[in-house]
Amino acid sequence: MRMLFMLRDPFIEADPKFLDEIRALGEVKIILTDQGIDKEVLKKEVADVDVIVVAVVKIDKEIIDAAPNLKYIMKFGSGYDNIDYLYAREKGIPVTNIPGQNTEAVADHTFGLMIAAARHITQKNQEMKAGHWENTMGFEIFQKRIGIIGFGNIGKAIAKRASGFNMEINAYGNHKDYKAAEKLNVNFVEFDELLSTSDVIVICTNLNEKTRKMINEKTLGIMKQTAILINISRGGLVDEDALTEALKNNQISAAGLDVFADEPTKSELATLPNVIATPHIGAATYEAVDRMGEGAFENLKRFAAGEELENLVN
């Protein structure tokens, strides 16, 4: 079995024993993808592989067709919008993911972005290192209203943390878990109400054609001028040009962004002074990578043994 792993550089470094275990199942080829990969190079790399294990690289119809021996695609993480899983199904290729294992890491990172944006922490850190001492006023997170777009595992983990800040918690999403909402003191509201009343808006929903650019010129215009927008899901959920203009014009206060439409990003958005930008590191903790590695190994063992796979998405 020939396996191609396309993972973020630190993922490999964080869990070296994972690859030792995988090598017992077959031949392993590794491509580190923090700086992206040219599509023509990728098509050559997949030409002889049976299995692709991928984090963020796009596996579309063209790449699938370039891999005549391909029998299985695994998403090393939860969201699988970078994989054309419907076309893979047409080709008889199963696609699985590893859901829920990065939930706590992403929820932690959400609050890191939130507090950094509210209190200008990264800007002040840069100024201090340059020898500059100047006070800047910020906002408290305590007792503010948070609006969570998407109430899945990550949305619930964010709500749990928000309760520790005594925040009023509103959520919007198609799938409403009323039992969890009652336990976490979460109110479900309509989209426009969430946007217009929230001090902090967190995007943690899936990217699809209905949600693409759900944050745009119109929806940004509904938000408070003091609002902070956090995106820890997918860059395509936000119209980056519209958000850039809104932040330049102080239409909203700040943004904390871990994801971008194109990664690595060259967007002006990441350079704005009222943006806290991180390079898609929400899931990059030793604990989360270890859990995802365990999930990946278990399904690869199942595949090698001809057993039923867990967490099929197609």
Salt bridges, closest charged atoms under 4 A:
ASP15 OD1 - LYS17 NZ 3.78
ASP20 OD1 - ARG23 NH1 3.79
GLU27 OE1 - ARG2 NE 3.64
ASP34 OD1 - ARG8 NE 2.31
GLU40 OE2 - LYS43 NZ 3.22
GLU45 OE1 - LYS29 NZ 3.20
ASP48 OD2 - ARG2 NH1 3.22
ASP48 OD1 - LYS29 NZ 3.62
ASP50 OD1 - LYS71 NZ 2.82
ASP60 OD2 - LYS39 NZ 2.54
GLU62 OE1 - LYS39 NZ 3.06
GLU62 OE2 - LYS43 NZ 2.74
ASP65 OD2 - LYS61 NZ 3.22
ASP65 OD1 - LYS91 NZ 3.35
ASP81 OD1 - ARG234 NE 2.68
GLU104 OE1 - ARG161 NH2 2.75
ASP108 OD1 - ARG161 NE 2.88
GLU127 OE1 - LYS124 NZ 2.64
GLU134 OE1 - HIS132 NE2 2.88
GLU168 OE2 - ARG145 NE 3.02
ASP177 OD2 - LYS156 NZ 2.80
ASP199 OD1 - LYS224 NZ 2.91
GLU209 OE2 - ARG212 NH2 3.32
ASP258 OD1 - HIS109 NE2 3.59
GLU263 OE1 - HIS280 ND1 2.77
GLU268 OE2 - LYS248 NZ 2.68
ASP290 OD1 - LYS17 NZ 3.32
GLU298 OE2 - LYS301 NZ 3.31
GLU310 OE2 - ARG302 NH2 3.10
